[in-house]
Amino acid sequence: MSASFLQRLRNIGIIAHIDAGKTTVTERILLHTGLIHRSGNVDEGNTVTDFMPQERERGITIQSAAITCEWDDHQVNVIDTPGHIDFTAEVQRALRVLDGGVVVFDGVAGVEPQSETVWHQADRYGVPRICLINKMDRAGADLDRTVKMIRDRLGAHPVVIQMPIGREDSLSGVVDLITQRALYFAEDEEATVQIKEIPAELLEQAAQRREAMIESLADVDDEIAMQYLEDEALSEKAIKTALRRATCAGAAVPVLCGSALKNIGVQPVLD
């Protein structure tokens, strides 16, 4: 294997509490990377990674499943792990080989017991993580409450890099706080990303959240802190570089949001 190939290789685990939406996220990842042409559904028992009859019958993941796909000139080996506490050993086996993890949280339930278990296991194995607040289309979903739970119950340092456009069943997209653009997702099978201006009614809130994002990042990155204190304009590249640095060091966790079931917000997770 060449060094350049290894630099473009990622072993990524999808980890979470049961029913937070791990397998649905995995299914959408396989769709967007072109590995499948029609995404399956856990309730219908036709997903790729839940291949055992018992998994399809019960609608839960029992055994970790690995599948290889490509995105942005990178090979990504995705491992869908079980969420049920009875199969924790499967999660531990997967964590040992991961370059990073996507921790999926239910936007309504927030941090759940098994979320804490897998989080602390990932701490033990030194696995860098990003967070996806899923199910933001559900009644009672709350981004800020879930982020507070990540901070308080997991002892993590979340850096929120997105905000939802719309609430609950009116969720239509997300605002990327780094690029300051609104991302909408077409209602076709591919959920093509449409990049637009931030809606006027969300501009003030987006500006406040971007400021909070930079402050959170400045808390864990000296370069950003210096630029922030000197009131310098921060470029997208500077923010992304610092965010990657802090994430790989385990000093911070980027937080994204969306709804895998509605195909909203999956491509930014891949990015």
SULKANOR-V439756 format. One record per run of one state. SS is the DSSP state (A for helix, B for strand, O for the rest). FROM is the first residue (numbers start at 0). LEN is the number of residues. If there is no record, write none. Layout:
ss	from	len
SS	FROM	LEN
SS	FROM	LEN
This chain:
ss	from	len
O	0	2
A	2	5
O	7	1
B	8	8
O	16	5
A	21	11
O	32	20
A	52	6
O	58	6
B	64	7
O	71	2
B	73	7
O	80	4
A	84	11
O	95	4
B	99	7
O	106	3
B	109	1
O	110	2
A	112	12
O	124	3
B	127	7
O	134	8
A	142	12
O	154	3
B	157	3
O	160	1
B	161	4
O	165	2
A	167	3
O	170	2
B	172	4
O	176	4
B	180	5
O	185	7
B	192	4
O	196	3
A	199	19
O	218	3
A	221	8
O	229	6
A	235	13
O	248	4
B	252	5
O	257	1
B	258	1
O	259	4
B	263	1
O	264	1
A	265	5
O	270	1
